[in-house]
Amino acid sequence: MNEVKITGTLVSDADIRAREDGVHTATAHLSFNDKNGSVLLFCIDERVRHLERFKSGDYIRVFGRLVIHPQNFKASILVDRTESMDRGKDLPQDREAEEWNTARRFQANAKVANTRWATRARW
């Protein structure tokens, strides 16, 4: 399974752009070892807010998966969610927004089968 969990320091601010089709993207670089280079982080649409709230120098944990960046064809991490590793940076309203978006995503994906058991019984 393609799953990545990495902790490190952001070495660049998020570069947020809007494509011609209206899709927002964000990229940033994460360094997890001083001797090696940085890893490219990539976000699309509603996940852009995960990177935009951090600035260069923040210590964060990133959850996502390894993909090829669609514009520059380099290996990058497609960010699913982020966590601040600095104390005091993770605000309660950020957690509430994350829970609300998760519930909305599951509601949008849920389907109710059109069967007689799914309808209300009438006597």
N, CA, C and O atoms as CSV, one atom per row, in Angstrom:
chain,resi,resn,atom,element,x,y,z
A,1,MET,N,N,0.838,-1.173,0.000
A,1,MET,CA,C,0.000,0.000,0.000
A,1,MET,C,C,0.884,1.238,0.000
A,1,MET,O,O,1.882,1.292,0.719
A,2,ASN,N,N,0.527,2.216,-0.792
A,2,ASN,CA,C,1.303,3.436,-0.942
A,2,ASN,C,C,0.883,4.444,0.124
A,2,ASN,O,O,-0.078,5.189,-0.063
A,3,GLU,N,N,1.606,4.463,1.236
A,3,GLU,CA,C,1.272,5.358,2.339
A,3,GLU,C,C,2.553,5.936,2.912
A,3,GLU,O,O,3.516,5.210,3.159
A,4,VAL,N,N,2.562,7.255,3.124
A,4,VAL,CA,C,3.747,7.937,3.621
A,4,VAL,C,C,3.374,8.732,4.861
A,4,VAL,O,O,2.355,9.423,4.886
A,5,LYS,N,N,4.210,8.626,5.894
A,5,LYS,CA,C,4.096,9.479,7.077
A,5,LYS,C,C,5.501,9.967,7.370
A,5,LYS,O,O,6.387,9.179,7.701
A,6,ILE,N,N,5.702,11.285,7.245
A,6,ILE,CA,C,7.045,11.841,7.380
A,6,ILE,C,C,6.988,13.103,8.236
A,6,ILE,O,O,6.034,13.878,8.158
A,7,THR,N,N,8.014,13.297,9.046
A,7,THR,CA,C,8.104,14.459,9.916
A,7,THR,C,C,9.355,15.233,9.549
A,7,THR,O,O,10.422,14.653,9.347
A,8,GLY,N,N,9.213,16.559,9.464
A,8,GLY,CA,C,10.365,17.375,9.122
A,8,GLY,C,C,10.058,18.859,9.214
A,8,GLY,O,O,9.016,19.269,9.724
A,9,THR,N,N,10.991,19.650,8.710
A,9,THR,CA,C,10.881,21.104,8.752
A,9,THR,C,C,10.612,21.642,7.354
A,9,THR,O,O,11.291,21.275,6.396
A,10,LEU,N,N,9.620,22.512,7.248
A,10,LEU,CA,C,9.352,23.145,5.954
A,10,LEU,C,C,10.497,24.095,5.628
A,10,LEU,O,O,10.864,24.934,6.450
A,11,VAL,N,N,11.060,23.966,4.437
A,11,VAL,CA,C,12.161,24.839,4.034
A,11,VAL,C,C,11.702,25.885,3.031
A,11,VAL,O,O,12.502,26.707,2.582
A,12,SER,N,N,10.421,25.862,2.674
A,12,SER,CA,C,9.866,26.896,1.795
A,12,SER,C,C,8.408,27.124,2.152
A,12,SER,O,O,7.730,26.224,2.648
A,13,ASP,N,N,7.933,28.333,1.895
A,13,ASP,CA,C,6.518,28.616,2.078
A,13,ASP,C,C,5.731,27.917,0.971
A,13,ASP,O,O,6.285,27.584,-0.076
A,14,ALA,N,N,4.461,27.701,1.202
A,14,ALA,CA,C,3.613,27.047,0.206
A,14,ALA,C,C,3.434,27.963,-1.004
A,14,ALA,O,O,3.111,29.142,-0.861
A,15,ASP,N,N,3.648,27.409,-2.185
A,15,ASP,CA,C,3.430,28.131,-3.441
A,15,ASP,C,C,2.049,27.725,-3.951
A,15,ASP,O,O,1.877,26.637,-4.500
A,16,ILE,N,N,1.062,28.613,-3.766
A,16,ILE,CA,C,-0.329,28.306,-4.101
A,16,ILE,C,C,-0.663,28.932,-5.450
A,16,ILE,O,O,-0.422,30.117,-5.676
A,17,ARG,N,N,-1.219,28.119,-6.340
A,17,ARG,CA,C,-1.572,28.583,-7.684
A,17,ARG,C,C,-2.939,28.051,-8.075
A,17,ARG,O,O,-3.408,27.042,-7.548
A,18,ALA,N,N,-3.570,28.753,-9.015
A,18,ALA,CA,C,-4.840,28.311,-9.580
A,18,ALA,C,C,-4.603,27.973,-11.052
A,18,ALA,O,O,-4.062,28.788,-11.799
A,19,ARG,N,N,-5.003,26.783,-11.462
A,19,ARG,CA,C,-4.851,26.386,-12.857
A,19,ARG,C,C,-5.979,26.980,-13.687
A,19,ARG,O,O,-6.905,27.587,-13.150
A,20,GLU,N,N,-5.892,26.800,-15.013
A,20,GLU,CA,C,-6.898,27.346,-15.927
A,20,GLU,C,C,-8.288,26.769,-15.665
A,20,GLU,O,O,-9.293,27.455,-15.851
A,21,ASP,N,N,-8.344,25.519,-15.236
A,21,ASP,CA,C,-9.636,24.870,-14.999
A,21,ASP,C,C,-10.210,25.182,-13.608
A,21,ASP,O,O,-11.222,24.597,-13.224
A,22,GLY,N,N,-9.585,26.089,-12.850
A,22,GLY,CA,C,-10.101,26.507,-11.552
A,22,GLY,C,C,-9.632,25.676,-10.377
A,22,GLY,O,O,-10.028,25.950,-9.244
A,23,VAL,N,N,-8.810,24.680,-10.601
A,23,VAL,CA,C,-8.297,23.821,-9.530
A,23,VAL,C,C,-7.108,24.513,-8.860
A,23,VAL,O,O,-6.187,24.969,-9.538
A,24,HIS,N,N,-7.133,24.588,-7.542
A,24,HIS,CA,C,-6.038,25.187,-6.788
A,24,HIS,C,C,-5.024,24.102,-6.427
A,24,HIS,O,O,-5.395,22.987,-6.060
A,25,THR,N,N,-3.745,24.445,-6.537
A,25,THR,CA,C,-2.669,23.531,-6.168
A,25,THR,C,C,-1.692,24.270,-5.265
A,25,THR,O,O,-1.587,25.496,-5.314
A,26,ALA,N,N,-0.985,23.515,-4.447
A,26,ALA,CA,C,0.042,24.085,-3.574
A,26,ALA,C,C,1.228,23.131,-3.540
A,26,ALA,O,O,1.066,21.911,-3.516
A,27,THR,N,N,2.411,23.707,-3.539
A,27,THR,CA,C,3.637,22.920,-3.406
A,27,THR,C,C,4.509,23.558,-2.322
A,27,THR,O,O,4.466,24.770,-2.108
A,28,ALA,N,N,5.292,22.731,-1.648
A,28,ALA,CA,C,6.242,23.187,-0.639
A,28,ALA,C,C,7.337,22.127,-0.541
A,28,ALA,O,O,7.186,21.017,-1.050
A,29,HIS,N,N,8.428,22.478,0.112
A,29,HIS,CA,C,9.538,21.546,0.286
A,29,HIS,C,C,9.726,21.262,1.771
A,29,HIS,O,O,9.696,22.171,2.601
A,30,LEU,N,N,9.921,19.981,2.091
A,30,LEU,CA,C,10.091,19.514,3.462
A,30,LEU,C,C,11.454,18.859,3.606
A,30,LEU,O,O,11.813,17.985,2.818
A,31,SER,N,N,12.206,19.274,4.602
A,31,SER,CA,C,13.510,18.678,4.884
A,31,SER,C,C,13.390,17.849,6.148
A,31,SER,O,O,12.941,18.346,7.181
A,32,PHE,N,N,13.792,16.581,6.071
A,32,PHE,CA,C,13.736,15.728,7.258
A,32,PHE,C,C,15.113,15.297,7.718
A,32,PHE,O,O,15.244,14.635,8.748
A,33,ASN,N,N,16.151,15.666,6.961
A,33,ASN,CA,C,17.518,15.336,7.322
A,33,ASN,C,C,18.412,16.438,6.755
A,33,ASN,O,O,18.290,16.794,5.583
A,34,ASP,N,N,19.309,16.978,7.582
A,34,ASP,CA,C,20.163,18.085,7.130
A,34,ASP,C,C,21.122,17.680,6.019
A,34,ASP,O,O,21.523,18.524,5.218
A,35,LYS,N,N,21.494,16.418,5.956
A,35,LYS,CA,C,22.480,15.981,4.977
A,35,LYS,C,C,21.870,15.733,3.594
A,35,LYS,O,O,22.570,15.805,2.584
A,36,ASN,N,N,20.580,15.444,3.551
A,36,ASN,CA,C,19.923,15.164,2.277
A,36,ASN,C,C,19.156,16.387,1.810
A,36,ASN,O,O,19.005,17.364,2.544
A,37,GLY,N,N,18.676,16.319,0.583
A,37,GLY,CA,C,17.865,17.404,0.052
A,37,GLY,C,C,16.463,17.374,0.620
A,37,GLY,O,O,16.176,16.642,1.568
A,38,SER,N,N,15.600,18.172,0.034
A,38,SER,CA,C,14.232,18.266,0.526
A,38,SER,C,C,13.294,17.415,-0.325
A,38,SER,O,O,13.626,17.011,-1.439
A,39,VAL,N,N,12.116,17.157,0.231
A,39,VAL,CA,C,11.078,16.378,-0.444
A,39,VAL,C,C,9.993,17.349,-0.898
A,39,VAL,O,O,9.623,18.259,-0.155
A,40,LEU,N,N,9.486,17.161,-2.104
A,40,LEU,CA,C,8.439,18.016,-2.643
A,40,LEU,C,C,7.077,17.558,-2.132
A,40,LEU,O,O,6.720,16.388,-2.272
A,41,LEU,N,N,6.312,18.483,-1.538
A,41,LEU,CA,C,4.953,18.217,-1.081
A,41,LEU,C,C,3.992,18.851,-2.071
A,41,LEU,O,O,4.268,19.924,-2.607
A,42,PHE,N,N,2.855,18.189,-2.318
A,42,PHE,CA,C,1.911,18.632,-3.336
A,42,PHE,C,C,0.489,18.443,-2.825
A,42,PHE,O,O,0.160,17.394,-2.270
A,43,CYS,N,N,-0.363,19.465,-3.012
A,43,CYS,CA,C,-1.766,19.406,-2.594
A,43,CYS,C,C,-2.663,19.878,-3.727
A,43,CYS,O,O,-2.265,20.699,-4.553
A,44,ILE,N,N,-3.889,19.341,-3.755
A,44,ILE,CA,C,-4.878,19.733,-4.756
A,44,ILE,C,C,-6.178,20.103,-4.043
A,44,ILE,O,O,-6.551,19.479,-3.050
A,45,ASP,N,N,-6.862,21.124,-4.561
A,45,ASP,CA,C,-8.195,21.571,-4.146
A,45,ASP,C,C,-8.314,21.835,-2.647
A,45,ASP,O,O,-7.573,22.659,-2.110
A,46,GLU,N,N,-9.234,21.150,-1.961
A,46,GLU,CA,C,-9.525,21.480,-0.566
A,46,GLU,C,C,-8.372,21.160,0.368
A,46,GLU,O,O,-8.347,21.660,1.493
A,47,ARG,N,N,-7.427,20.352,-0.055
A,47,ARG,CA,C,-6.290,20.030,0.803
A,47,ARG,C,C,-5.205,21.104,0.773
A,47,ARG,O,O,-4.221,21.019,1.508
A,48,VAL,N,N,-5.387,22.114,-0.079
A,48,VAL,CA,C,-4.428,23.218,-0.145
A,48,VAL,C,C,-4.318,23.905,1.207
A,48,VAL,O,O,-3.239,24.365,1.582
A,49,ARG,N,N,-5.415,23.979,1.937
A,49,ARG,CA,C,-5.403,24.645,3.240
A,49,ARG,C,C,-4.490,23.942,4.240
A,49,ARG,O,O,-4.073,24.549,5.226
A,50,HIS,N,N,-4.170,22.651,3.994
A,50,HIS,CA,C,-3.256,21.943,4.890
A,50,HIS,C,C,-1.865,22.558,4.850
A,50,HIS,O,O,-1.192,22.640,5.878
A,51,LEU,N,N,-1.429,22.991,3.667
A,51,LEU,CA,C,-0.096,23.573,3.554
A,51,LEU,C,C,-0.085,25.079,3.755
A,51,LEU,O,O,0.917,25.624,4.220
A,52,GLU,N,N,-1.167,25.766,3.418
A,52,GLU,CA,C,-1.140,27.227,3.469
A,52,GLU,C,C,-1.077,27.781,4.887
A,52,GLU,O,O,-0.688,28.935,5.069
A,53,ARG,N,N,-1.444,27.004,5.885
A,53,ARG,CA,C,-1.417,27.518,7.257
A,53,ARG,C,C,-0.032,27.443,7.881
A,53,ARG,O,O,0.168,27.975,8.973
A,54,PHE,N,N,0.927,26.803,7.228
A,54,PHE,CA,C,2.288,26.711,7.742
A,54,PHE,C,C,3.214,27.638,6.969
A,54,PHE,O,O,2.951,27.993,5.820
A,55,LYS,N,N,4.303,28.022,7.626
A,55,LYS,CA,C,5.299,28.863,6.973
A,55,LYS,C,C,6.657,28.166,7.052
A,55,LYS,O,O,6.820,27.161,7.746
A,56,SER,N,N,7.600,28.709,6.344
A,56,SER,CA,C,8.942,28.143,6.325
A,56,SER,C,C,9.515,28.111,7.744
A,56,SER,O,O,9.435,29.096,8.479
A,57,GLY,N,N,10.087,26.978,8.115
A,57,GLY,CA,C,10.668,26.807,9.440
A,57,GLY,C,C,9.789,26.052,10.420
A,57,GLY,O,O,10.247,25.684,11.501
A,58,ASP,N,N,8.523,25.813,10.057
A,58,ASP,CA,C,7.619,25.067,10.940
A,58,ASP,C,C,7.962,23.579,10.907
A,58,ASP,O,O,8.292,23.022,9.861
A,59,TYR,N,N,7.874,22.955,12.078
A,59,TYR,CA,C,8.131,21.520,12.221
A,59,TYR,C,C,6.787,20.800,12.134
A,59,TYR,O,O,5.941,20.970,13.012
A,60,ILE,N,N,6.576,19.989,11.078
A,60,ILE,CA,C,5.270,19.378,10.838
A,60,ILE,C,C,5.401,17.885,10.538
A,60,ILE,O,O,6.480,17.386,10.218
A,61,ARG,N,N,4.273,17.192,10.650
A,61,ARG,CA,C,4.163,15.791,10.243
A,61,ARG,C,C,3.181,15.748,9.071
A,61,ARG,O,O,2.111,16.354,9.126
A,62,VAL,N,N,3.553,15.026,8.015
A,62,VAL,CA,C,2.752,14.958,6.793
A,62,VAL,C,C,2.311,13.517,6.566
A,62,VAL,O,O,3.112,12.587,6.660
A,63,PHE,N,N,1.024,13.344,6.264
A,63,PHE,CA,C,0.466,12.056,5.903
A,63,PHE,C,C,0.024,12.145,4.442
A,63,PHE,O,O,-0.615,13.120,4.048
A,64,GLY,N,N,0.352,11.152,3.650
A,64,GLY,CA,C,-0.034,11.184,2.243
A,64,GLY,C,C,0.429,9.940,1.521
A,64,GLY,O,O,0.565,8.866,2.108
A,65,ARG,N,N,0.673,10.113,0.208
A,65,ARG,CA,C,1.169,8.992,-0.588
A,65,ARG,C,C,2.145,9.500,-1.636
A,65,ARG,O,O,2.102,10.665,-2.032
A,66,LEU,N,N,3.001,8.635,-2.067
A,66,LEU,CA,C,4.033,8.981,-3.034
A,66,LEU,C,C,3.441,8.960,-4.438
A,66,LEU,O,O,2.842,7.966,-4.849
A,67,VAL,N,N,3.611,10.069,-5.183
A,67,VAL,CA,C,3.093,10.191,-6.540
A,67,VAL,C,C,4.119,10.913,-7.407
A,67,VAL,O,O,5.120,11.432,-6.913
A,68,ILE,N,N,3.849,10.934,-8.700
A,68,ILE,CA,C,4.628,11.735,-9.637
A,68,ILE,C,C,3.883,13.055,-9.828
A,68,ILE,O,O,2.698,13.053,-10.160
A,69,HIS,N,N,4.568,14.180,-9.622
A,69,HIS,CA,C,3.951,15.498,-9.748
A,69,HIS,C,C,3.474,15.678,-11.194
A,69,HIS,O,O,4.247,15.443,-12.122
A,70,PRO,N,N,2.212,16.091,-11.405
A,70,PRO,CA,C,1.662,16.155,-12.758
A,70,PRO,C,C,2.249,17.262,-13.642
A,70,PRO,O,O,2.096,17.207,-14.862
A,71,GLN,N,N,2.920,18.272,-13.054
A,71,GLN,CA,C,3.434,19.363,-13.856
A,71,GLN,C,C,4.924,19.256,-14.134
A,71,GLN,O,O,5.360,19.544,-15.249
A,72,ASN,N,N,5.719,18.846,-13.144
A,72,ASN,CA,C,7.164,18.757,-13.374
A,72,ASN,C,C,7.680,17.320,-13.401
A,72,ASN,O,O,8.877,17.099,-13.586
A,73,PHE,N,N,6.801,16.351,-13.222
A,73,PHE,CA,C,7.105,14.920,-13.334
A,73,PHE,C,C,8.203,14.457,-12.373
A,73,PHE,O,O,8.992,13.574,-12.708
A,74,LYS,N,N,8.252,15.046,-11.197
A,74,LYS,CA,C,9.191,14.630,-10.158
A,74,LYS,C,C,8.432,13.863,-9.091
A,74,LYS,O,O,7.231,14.064,-8.907
A,75,ALA,N,N,9.131,12.986,-8.391
A,75,ALA,CA,C,8.512,12.259,-7.284
A,75,ALA,C,C,8.168,13.248,-6.181
A,75,ALA,O,O,8.981,14.097,-5.814
A,76,SER,N,N,6.967,13.130,-5.663
A,76,SER,CA,C,6.520,14.039,-4.603
A,76,SER,C,C,5.542,13.313,-3.698
A,76,SER,O,O,5.125,12.190,-3.983
A,77,ILE,N,N,5.182,13.966,-2.608
A,77,ILE,CA,C,4.202,13.408,-1.676
A,77,ILE,C,C,2.898,14.171,-1.866
A,77,ILE,O,O,2.856,15.390,-1.702
A,78,LEU,N,N,1.836,13.451,-2.212
A,78,LEU,CA,C,0.501,14.032,-2.304
A,78,LEU,C,C,-0.050,14.076,-0.885
A,78,LEU,O,O,-0.332,13.035,-0.291
A,79,VAL,N,N,-0.203,15.274,-0.346
A,79,VAL,CA,C,-0.562,15.469,1.058
A,79,VAL,C,C,-2.037,15.171,1.280
A,79,VAL,O,O,-2.908,15.705,0.593
A,80,ASP,N,N,-2.298,14.306,2.257
A,80,ASP,CA,C,-3.669,14.014,2.664
A,80,ASP,C,C,-4.041,14.859,3.879
A,80,ASP,O,O,-5.133,15.423,3.943
A,81,ARG,N,N,-3.122,14.940,4.840
A,81,ARG,CA,C,-3.345,15.792,6.010
A,81,ARG,C,C,-1.998,16.112,6.642
A,81,ARG,O,O,-0.993,15.451,6.379
A,82,THR,N,N,-2.003,17.143,7.483
A,82,THR,CA,C,-0.787,17.580,8.163
A,82,THR,C,C,-1.079,17.813,9.637
A,82,THR,O,O,-2.221,18.059,10.026
A,83,GLU,N,N,-0.049,17.735,10.439
A,83,GLU,CA,C,-0.140,18.037,11.866
A,83,GLU,C,C,1.046,18.897,12.251
A,83,GLU,O,O,2.167,18.666,11.798
A,84,SER,N,N,0.795,19.882,13.085
A,84,SER,CA,C,1.881,20.696,13.606
A,84,SER,C,C,2.547,19.937,14.750
A,84,SER,O,O,1.869,19.405,15.628
A,85,MET,N,N,3.843,19.893,14.735
A,85,MET,CA,C,4.575,19.233,15.806
A,85,MET,C,C,5.025,20.229,16.876
A,85,MET,O,O,5.539,19.826,17.919
A,86,ASP,N,N,4.835,21.526,16.623
A,86,ASP,CA,C,5.140,22.559,17.607
A,86,ASP,C,C,3.965,22.685,18.555
A,86,ASP,O,O,2.814,22.711,18.118
A,87,ARG,N,N,4.237,22.763,19.835
A,87,ARG,CA,C,3.153,22.891,20.816
A,87,ARG,C,C,2.485,24.254,20.667
A,87,ARG,O,O,3.145,25.272,20.457
A,88,GLY,N,N,1.154,24.243,20.781
A,88,GLY,CA,C,0.406,25.484,20.718
A,88,GLY,C,C,0.006,25.909,19.321
A,88,GLY,O,O,-0.744,26.874,19.174
A,89,LYS,N,N,0.478,25.223,18.284
A,89,LYS,CA,C,0.160,25.621,16.912
A,89,LYS,C,C,-1.117,24.964,16.403
A,89,LYS,O,O,-1.753,25.498,15.494
A,90,ASP,N,N,-1.508,23.827,16.957
A,90,ASP,CA,C,-2.696,23.110,16.500
A,90,ASP,C,C,-3.920,23.684,17.207
A,90,ASP,O,O,-4.163,23.392,18.378
A,91,LEU,N,N,-4.677,24.494,16.496
A,91,LEU,CA,C,-5.809,25.187,17.095
A,91,LEU,C,C,-7.062,24.326,17.071
A,91,LEU,O,O,-7.223,23.514,16.160
A,92,PRO,N,N,-7.961,24.479,18.055
A,92,PRO,CA,C,-9.197,23.677,18.085
A,92,PRO,C,C,-10.073,23.890,16.853
A,92,PRO,O,O,-10.716,22.945,16.395
A,93,GLN,N,N,-10.118,25.119,16.299
A,93,GLN,CA,C,-10.959,25.342,15.127
A,93,GLN,C,C,-10.426,24.609,13.904
A,93,GLN,O,O,-11.204,24.264,13.015
A,94,ASP,N,N,-9.121,24.361,13.836
A,94,ASP,CA,C,-8.569,23.567,12.733
A,94,ASP,C,C,-9.054,22.126,12.827
A,94,ASP,O,O,-9.391,21.513,11.814
A,95,ARG,N,N,-9.090,21.579,14.058
A,95,ARG,CA,C,-9.574,20.206,14.234
A,95,ARG,C,C,-11.054,20.111,13.895
A,95,ARG,O,O,-11.483,19.139,13.274
A,96,GLU,N,N,-11.847,21.117,14.299
A,96,GLU,CA,C,-13.277,21.109,13.989
A,96,GLU,C,C,-13.517,21.175,12.492
A,96,GLU,O,O,-14.390,20.478,11.976
A,97,ALA,N,N,-12.761,21.996,11.791
A,97,ALA,CA,C,-12.905,22.101,10.333
A,97,ALA,C,C,-12.538,20.787,9.661
A,97,ALA,O,O,-13.189,20.383,8.698
A,98,GLU,N,N,-11.510,20.118,10.154
A,98,GLU,CA,C,-11.093,18.832,9.591
A,98,GLU,C,C,-12.181,17.784,9.787
A,98,GLU,O,O,-12.481,17.022,8.868
A,99,GLU,N,N,-12.773,17.740,10.974
A,99,GLU,CA,C,-13.841,16.769,11.237
A,99,GLU,C,C,-15.070,17.071,10.380
A,99,GLU,O,O,-15.715,16.150,9.879
A,100,TRP,N,N,-15.396,18.345,10.209
A,100,TRP,CA,C,-16.554,18.721,9.397
A,100,TRP,C,C,-16.333,18.327,7.942
A,100,TRP,O,O,-17.246,17.796,7.309
A,101,ASN,N,N,-15.143,18.574,7.395
A,101,ASN,CA,C,-14.857,18.214,6.008
A,101,ASN,C,C,-14.872,16.707,5.803
A,101,ASN,O,O,-15.312,16.224,4.760
A,102,THR,N,N,-14.394,15.963,6.791
A,102,THR,CA,C,-14.410,14.509,6.686
A,102,THR,C,C,-15.842,13.996,6.666
A,102,THR,O,O,-16.179,13.129,5.858
A,103,ALA,N,N,-16.687,14.522,7.546
A,103,ALA,CA,C,-18.098,14.106,7.568
A,103,ALA,C,C,-18.790,14.466,6.260
A,103,ALA,O,O,-19.569,13.670,5.736
A,104,ARG,N,N,-18.515,15.651,5.725
A,104,ARG,CA,C,-19.126,16.069,4.461
A,104,ARG,C,C,-18.688,15.159,3.308
A,104,ARG,O,O,-19.495,14.817,2.443
A,105,ARG,N,N,-17.409,14.768,3.300
A,105,ARG,CA,C,-16.902,13.901,2.243
A,105,ARG,C,C,-17.582,12.535,2.295
A,105,ARG,O,O,-17.942,11.986,1.254
A,106,PHE,N,N,-17.763,11.978,3.505
A,106,PHE,CA,C,-18.422,10.688,3.631
A,106,PHE,C,C,-19.897,10.773,3.258
A,106,PHE,O,O,-20.434,9.838,2.664
A,107,GLN,N,N,-20.557,11.869,3.593
A,107,GLN,CA,C,-21.960,12.038,3.229
A,107,GLN,C,C,-22.126,12.130,1.720
A,107,GLN,O,O,-23.095,11.611,1.166
A,108,ALA,N,N,-21.188,12.786,1.058
A,108,ALA,CA,C,-21.269,12.918,-0.400
A,108,ALA,C,C,-21.063,11.569,-1.082
A,108,ALA,O,O,-21.626,11.319,-2.147
A,109,ASN,N,N,-20.257,10.702,-0.472
A,109,ASN,CA,C,-19.969,9.407,-1.078
A,109,ASN,C,C,-20.997,8.337,-0.721
A,109,ASN,O,O,-21.047,7.286,-1.360
A,110,ALA,N,N,-21.814,8.599,0.294
A,110,ALA,CA,C,-22.785,7.601,0.744
A,110,ALA,C,C,-23.940,7.483,-0.243
A,110,ALA,O,O,-24.398,8.480,-0.802
A,111,LYS,N,N,-24.394,6.282,-0.445
A,111,LYS,CA,C,-25.541,6.022,-1.306
A,111,LYS,C,C,-26.541,5.175,-0.538
A,111,LYS,O,O,-26.166,4.299,0.241
A,112,VAL,N,N,-27.789,5.444,-0.764
A,112,VAL,CA,C,-28.834,4.629,-0.165
A,112,VAL,C,C,-29.471,3.829,-1.288
A,112,VAL,O,O,-29.927,4.387,-2.286
A,113,ALA,N,N,-29.496,2.532,-1.113
A,113,ALA,CA,C,-30.086,1.676,-2.135
A,113,ALA,C,C,-31.591,1.920,-2.195
A,113,ALA,O,O,-32.238,2.106,-1.164
A,114,ASN,N,N,-32.124,1.918,-3.367
A,114,ASN,CA,C,-33.553,2.142,-3.538
A,114,ASN,C,C,-34.274,0.800,-3.416
A,114,ASN,O,O,-34.624,0.168,-4.413
A,115,THR,N,N,-34.480,0.393,-2.196
A,115,THR,CA,C,-35.179,-0.856,-1.934
A,115,THR,C,C,-36.367,-0.560,-1.038
A,115,THR,O,O,-36.502,0.542,-0.506
A,116,ARG,N,N,-37.215,-1.543,-0.878
A,116,ARG,CA,C,-38.378,-1.306,-0.030
A,116,ARG,C,C,-37.988,-1.137,1.425
A,116,ARG,O,O,-38.745,-0.553,2.199
A,117,TRP,N,N,-36.814,-1.638,1.818
A,117,TRP,CA,C,-36.363,-1.499,3.193
A,117,TRP,C,C,-35.804,-0.104,3.454
A,117,TRP,O,O,-35.756,0.333,4.604
A,118,ALA,N,N,-35.382,0.603,2.404
A,118,ALA,CA,C,-34.827,1.930,2.564
A,118,ALA,C,C,-35.902,2.993,2.635
A,118,ALA,O,O,-35.609,4.138,2.978
A,119,THR,N,N,-37.142,2.645,2.318
A,119,THR,CA,C,-38.226,3.627,2.366
A,119,THR,C,C,-38.961,3.520,3.689
A,119,THR,O,O,-38.843,2.525,4.403
A,120,ARG,N,N,-39.702,4.533,3.997
A,120,ARG,CA,C,-40.436,4.555,5.250
A,120,ARG,C,C,-41.669,3.636,5.147
A,120,ARG,O,O,-42.406,3.664,4.161
A,121,ALA,N,N,-41.860,2.847,6.166
A,121,ALA,CA,C,-43.010,1.910,6.164
A,121,ALA,C,C,-44.291,2.671,6.431
A,121,ALA,O,O,-44.337,3.540,7.302
A,122,ARG,N,N,-45.318,2.350,5.690
A,122,ARG,CA,C,-46.617,2.967,5.908
A,122,ARG,C,C,-47.622,1.889,6.238
A,122,ARG,O,O,-47.708,0.876,5.544
A,123,TRP,N,N,-48.360,2.099,7.264
A,123,TRP,CA,C,-49.325,1.107,7.713
A,123,TRP,C,C,-50.710,1.465,7.299
A,123,TRP,O,O,-51.653,0.731,7.597
